[in-house]
Amino acid sequence: MARKMYQVIVRGKFAPLDDEQRAALLAKADEHDVFRAKFTEEGTVTYERSLLAFTFRCVVPATEEEKEAAVIGRAETLAAAAVRKLGADYRDLKSVSTDLENIKIRRRAD
C-alpha cells in the first residue's frame, strides 16, 4: 500500500488559563520557542509568552486513499493531546496541510 506524507500546521488559542497554568506554561516557554519547532510525527508545540495562541507542527503519514480531512483530524487530535500534556486546554483550532509530494524544489542555476 502506497504511503503519503503530509506536513500539517495546527493553530489554536489557549482556553482561559488560571494562574497556576500560566506559571507552568511560562516556566516552559523557552522549550517551546518557535526556533525549536520541527515537523515530526510526534509534533512540536510552540507559543509566545503572551499565552494567547499556540502552533503545532507535525508530519502525518497517510495511505493514498485517505482524504486530507482525515489527515487534518489526526493532526488536530495530536495537537489537542500535546496542549493538554502542557496542562492547558485549547479552542479555535485551524489547520492547513501540505502533501509533501506536491512540493517543488527549485534549484539555483549556477
Secondary structure, DSSP 8 states (H G I E B T S, - for coil): --EEEEEEEEEEEE----HHHHHHHHHTGGGG-GGG---BSS-EEEE-TT-SEEEEEEEEEEETT--HHHHHHHHHHHHHHHHHHTT--EEEEEEEEEEGGG--------
